[in-house]
Amino acid sequence: MFRLALSLGCTVKELSDRIDSRELTEWIVYYSIEPFGNSVEGYRDALTCATIANAGLLSSAPKLLKTKPFHPKDFMVGGRKDTQTQTWEQQRLLMDKNMITHNTCLRNKKSV
C-alpha cells in the first residue's frame, strides 16, 4: 500500500480513504502483472548502463572480450552478492574497461 500511495502522490491514510478493498485488490493484481516503483525503475536504469558498457567493450576492446560481460546488478545499489574480493589486477582491468567505454562514448558524442 505504501508503494501505491507513493506512486499516486498521497499518504497511506489518504489512499485508504479514497479506495475500497476491491480497488486495492485490483491494484495488487495489476502490480503483479506490471510492477512499478523505484525498484523497477532502478533495474531499467541498470539494464541500460549494462547495455552501454557491454557495447563499449564489444566495439573497442577485443582483448577484453574474454572477461565476463556487465550485468544490470553491477550497476544497482547493493550490486552482486556473489562477488569476491578483487585483486589490484582485477580492479585495474575494470578501470581499463570503464575508461574504454567512457572514451568510446566521448568519441561518439563528438562525431554526432
C-alpha positions in Angstrom: 0.0 0.0 0.0 2.9 2.3 0.7 4.3 1.9 -2.8 0.9 2.6 -4.4 0.4 5.7 -2.2 3.9 7.0 -3.2 3.1 6.4 -6.9 -0.2 8.2 -6.6 1.3 11.1 -4.6 -0.7 10.7 -1.5 -0.3 9.3 2.1 -1.4 5.8 3.0 -4.2 7.3 5.1 -5.4 9.4 2.1 -5.2 6.3 -0.1 -7.2 4.2 2.3 -9.9 6.9 2.5 -10.1 7.1 -1.3 -10.2 3.5 -2.4 -12.0 0.4 -1.1 -10.7 -3.1 -0.6 -11.9 -4.2 -4.1 -9.9 -1.5 -5.8 -6.9 -2.2 -3.7 -7.1 -5.8 -4.7 -7.2 -4.8 -8.3 -4.1 -2.7 -7.8 -2.4 -5.7 -6.2 -3.2 -7.8 -9.3 -2.1 -5.0 -11.6 1.2 -4.7 -9.8 1.8 -8.5 -10.1 1.4 -8.1 -13.9 3.1 -4.8 -14.4 5.3 -3.8 -11.5 6.0 -0.1 -10.9 8.1 2.0 -8.5 11.7 2.7 -7.6 12.9 -0.9 -7.7 11.7 -1.5 -11.2 13.0 1.9 -12.4 16.3 1.2 -10.8 16.5 -2.1 -12.7 15.7 -0.4 -16.0 18.4 2.1 -15.5 20.9 -0.6 -14.5 19.9 -2.6 -17.6 20.6 0.5 -19.8 24.0 1.0 -18.1 25.0 -2.6 -18.6 24.0 -2.5 -22.3 26.0 0.6 -22.9 29.0 -0.8 -21.0 28.9 -4.1 -22.9 28.5 -2.3 -26.2 31.6 -0.3 -25.5 33.5 -3.4 -24.6 32.5 -5.1 -27.9 33.2 -2.2 -30.1 36.6 -1.1 -28.9 38.3 -3.7 -26.8 38.8 -7.1 -28.4 41.4 -8.1 -25.8 38.8 -7.6 -23.1 36.2 -9.9 -24.7 37.5 -12.7 -22.5 36.1 -11.0 -19.4 32.6 -11.5 -18.2 30.0 -9.0 -19.6 28.5 -6.5 -17.3 25.2 -7.4 -15.6 22.5 -5.0 -14.5 23.2 -5.9 -10.9 26.7 -4.5 -11.4 25.0 -1.1 -11.6 22.5 -1.4 -8.8 22.8 -0.4 -5.2 23.9 -3.5 -3.3 25.4 -4.9 -6.5 26.1 -8.6 -7.0 26.2 -10.7 -3.9 28.3 -13.4 -5.5 31.4 -11.3 -5.9 34.6 -11.9 -4.0 37.3 -9.5 -3.0 39.2 -8.3 -6.1 42.9 -8.2 -6.6 44.5 -5.0 -7.7 44.9 -6.6 -11.2 41.2 -7.3 -11.4 40.4 -3.7 -10.3 42.8 -2.4 -12.9 41.1 -4.4 -15.6 37.7 -3.0 -14.6 39.1 0.5 -14.6 40.5 -0.1 -18.1 37.1 -1.4 -19.3 35.4 1.7 -17.8 37.9 4.1 -19.5 37.5 2.4 -22.9 33.7 2.7 -22.6 34.0 6.3 -21.5 36.4 7.2 -24.3 34.1 5.5 -26.8 31.1 7.5 -25.6 33.1 10.7 -25.9 34.2 9.9 -29.5 30.7 9.0 -30.5 29.4 12.2 -29.0 31.9 14.3 -30.9 31.1 12.7 -34.2 27.3 13.4 -33.9 
